[in-house]
Amino acid sequence: NTLFEMKREGLIQSISTNNFPPSLLRDALGCGFNIQSNDVCGNLMNTNNLQSSGELEVVCNDHGYSRLISAPLGGGLFTNDYYQFQEWAQLSASSKNMFTTLLDSCCHIGMQLNSVQKWERYRTIMDALVDISFKHQASVESVVLRWLLQLNGGDSISVGTQLGMDFVKEQGGQPY
């Protein structure tokens, strides 16, 4: 009701949505809202929102609004900063907890893997990213962002990280 009132008073020209599936976007459009963009969470371990974008892409294109990919670097996981942590067994208990939380948030809901299996999948992805970044003389982050845009799952990307270099230093690692 508040949004309707604000729209009626001319205080809102458009809105942005976050992880709205096509059905909710159609409902919002049906209520007369001008949607500027739909933020879609996606990264290399969770491309569900991006690859299932067929219907989403049609709705977005039909109504002329963009898809913004958020959290593409998985809270900092898909960066050079954390590549140095090779083996799950080498991580401290607090690091395992932190990585478990991040990996859980990066993996799609239907992925039935334990923490070690998610870590192994993450490491496989990171090994490939490092190889590609070396081949193209680009950063891992650039490779990730380019790949996500080429999936046709989004029109732009919003980058943010959760981890900091303090964590790397606490673990005895050195920044690249």
Secondary structure as the mmCIF struct_conf table of DSSP 4:
data_model
#
loop_
_struct_conf.conf_type_id
_struct_conf.id
_struct_conf.beg_label_comp_id
_struct_conf.beg_label_asym_id
_struct_conf.beg_label_seq_id
_struct_conf.end_label_comp_id
_struct_conf.end_label_asym_id
_struct_conf.end_label_seq_id
HELX_RH_AL_P HELX_RH_AL_P1 THR A 2 ARG A 8
TURN_TY1_P TURN_TY1_P1 GLU A 9 GLY A 10
BEND BEND1 GLN A 13 GLN A 13
STRN STRN1 ILE A 15 ASN A 18
BEND BEND2 ASN A 19 ASN A 19
HELX_RH_AL_P HELX_RH_AL_P2 PRO A 22 GLY A 30
TURN_TY1_P TURN_TY1_P2 CYS A 31 GLY A 32
STRN STRN2 ILE A 35 CYS A 41
STRN STRN3 ASN A 43 ASN A 43
TURN_TY1_P TURN_TY1_P3 LEU A 44 MET A 45
STRN STRN4 ASN A 46 ASN A 46
HELX_RH_AL_P HELX_RH_AL_P3 ASN A 48 GLN A 51
TURN_TY1_P TURN_TY1_P4 SER A 52 SER A 52
HELX_RH_AL_P HELX_RH_AL_P4 SER A 53 HIS A 63
TURN_TY1_P TURN_TY1_P5 GLY A 64 GLY A 64
STRN STRN5 SER A 66 SER A 70
TURN_TY1_P TURN_TY1_P6 PRO A 72 LEU A 73
HELX_RH_3T_P HELX_RH_3T_P1 GLY A 74 GLY A 76
TURN_TY1_P TURN_TY1_P7 LEU A 77 PHE A 78
BEND BEND3 THR A 79 THR A 79
HELX_RH_3T_P HELX_RH_3T_P2 ASN A 80 TYR A 82
TURN_TY1_P TURN_TY1_P8 TYR A 83 GLN A 84
HELX_RH_3T_P HELX_RH_3T_P3 TRP A 88 GLN A 90
BEND BEND4 LEU A 91 LEU A 91
HELX_RH_AL_P HELX_RH_AL_P5 ALA A 93 CYS A 106
BEND BEND5 CYS A 107 CYS A 107
TURN_TY1_P TURN_TY1_P9 ILE A 109 GLY A 110
HELX_RH_AL_P HELX_RH_AL_P6 SER A 115 LYS A 135
TURN_TY1_P TURN_TY1_P10 HIS A 136 GLN A 137
HELX_RH_AL_P HELX_RH_AL_P7 VAL A 140 GLN A 150
TURN_TY1_P TURN_TY1_P11 LEU A 151 ASN A 152
BEND BEND6 GLY A 153 GLY A 153
BEND BEND7 ASP A 155 ASP A 155
STRN STRN6 SER A 156 SER A 158
BEND BEND8 GLN A 162 GLN A 162
HELX_RH_AL_P HELX_RH_AL_P8 MET A 165 GLU A 170
TURN_TY1_P TURN_TY1_P12 GLN A 171 GLY A 172
#
